[in-house]
Amino acid sequence: MKIGYIITGLGTGGAEKHLLKVLPKLKYRKFIISLTKNNTIGKLIQKKGIKVYYLNMNRFNFPAQIIKLIKILNKEKPDILDSYLIHSNLLTRFISKFMKIPNINSVRNDYSYSKIYTFADRITSPLVNVYAPNSKALLSYLKKIKINQSKIIILNNIIDESEFKNLKNLRKKYNIKNSSKVFISVARFVEQKNHKMIIEAFQEYNLKEKNSYLFLIGDGKLLKEYKKKYNSKNIIFTGRVDNVKDFLYSSDTFILASSREGMSNALLEAMYLSLNCIVSNIPQNTQLIKNNTGFIFKTKSQLIKLMSNENKFGKNAKKRIQSLYNLKDFNSKYKEAVLKCAE
């Protein structure tokens, strides 16, 4: 069995990191096609011995790159196509129909916020063989676009426990005492991630607890503005880093304030490391934080209060991740999706 993976880009997002984690461990023959030239994660995937094609597609060369895409598929002859992210999902549906290749659409976001995406998703849905959302929280969106339950197989994100060996405590590097309380948020600097709320809540909290610190991990269009606006020795903007797990390991409390989310890999990692997790009240977060595994907030004032809480649920959080978000279960479910797609 040979599977072709099509994704919008191979930058540093959650879908890309998920592929880096699982593809080397799947036993199928495989290759990846990136619609764009983004290749940060792509380079790491190539180092794992997986062939990657980059189309560098844009509105000016779209017809030519579609022809190139078809040529690649004719050369590779995949039995199944598995696509990630909305643009590649939509394109793959038409390519699959044209080339008579069954497809899996890996769904990682609720597109209800966009009428255009929701409409396009719904009217092209008959072209999909299997929908593979990465969370139960996405079932309401799939119901909204009228997807038959029989087409859906949930494929959770996973934690690879082998990646958590020999982590480094970075407190000494940043002159942070072991007695200090360290908060961390890992997310792109875009509006939906709500960094403004996190920073302002931390500033208010830190008026009383002056020896606390906040790591903000990630890059994005708002990073430069926020670094300038919230300049403080207690707020550490790192930009994009390769050793996110080291920063999590060096922290006490993880905060995720997103107004919308897929399934946060950083939250999974924070729970696995038994951090005190405080998350916004959206379905994708509450699907993870349940059964006494962390705290949920709706407002900035609630967040500030929760920042004072001690870590009551760290061990519960780790057990939940180990039992439900592991590679063995993912492999089993993915095999089910592949067999269903090939029917």
Summary of the structure (lengths in Angstrom):
residues: 343
radius of gyration: 20.7
end to end distance: 13.2
largest distance: 64.0
contacts: 1118
relative contact order: 0.11
helix: 44%
strand: 17%
